Amino acid sequence: MAEKQKILIVDDDENIAELISLYLMKECYETRIVTDGEAALRVFPEFLPNLILLDLMLPGIDGYQVCREIRTKSPVPIIMLSAKGEVFDKVLGLELGADDYMVKPFDSKELVARVKAVLRRFQQVKAVPAPEETQSEIVHYTDLTINLTNYSVTYLGAAVEMPPKELELFYFLASHPNQVFTREQLLDHIWGYEYAGDTRTVDVHIKRLREKIKDRGNWSLTTVWGVGYKFNVN
């Protein structure tokens, strides 16, 4: 019998946490509930969940900081839960390394569907690639190297720090030179399923990429007005 996948629920509202746990247990997931950020960080290395449902408004250490701390140790999928529905809050959560963001109140069936989708995508990414596929996860251009294997970017000979989703977006565009993608396509490719958020998320990521990486003579990160974006190579 296959081992149950484990989900860590981090929410200071115990009623919501218990309700989420019930729905997930009906789908044969093993769950554990903690009600603050300190407990989440303490329990994580012992429980080793396959996915974390993380409320943002926690006592003590908030969800953003919990996400930041866990991302230094593990690529485990994280779905953020919050009453904050502003684009800025969603983008911040996703930039810190969350895989999805759900606004409270949410439908329990949608939550379960999102959990399944994120786990499915993570398991596909985690599959060990063949050696030649590993090599393809590095793209080189003049003064620029993007390495998706170890999530690093080198620009003008120096390392550039980037949140995971920002780097994945940059890599995806650079690995498809001169191909135009709409914002919806980029959301779908980077998050692995239809992200039910605002397409301005892509614009914010592109803006921050441009603040860190300036175009060179033979390549540029280009806006295709009315359509989307492309990595232009001369």
Secondary structure, DSSP 4 states (H G I P E B T S, - for coil): -PPPPEEEEE-S-HHHHHHHHHHHHHTT-EEEEE-SHHHHHHHHHHH--SEEEEESS-SSS-HHHHHHHHHTT----EEEEES---HHHHHHHHHTT-SEEEESS--HHHHHHHHHHHHHHHHHHHSPPPHHHHHTTEEEETTEEEETTTTEEEETTEE----HHHHHHHHHHHTSTT--EEHHHHHHHHHSS---S-THHHHHHHHHHHHH---BTTEEEEEETTTEEEEEE-
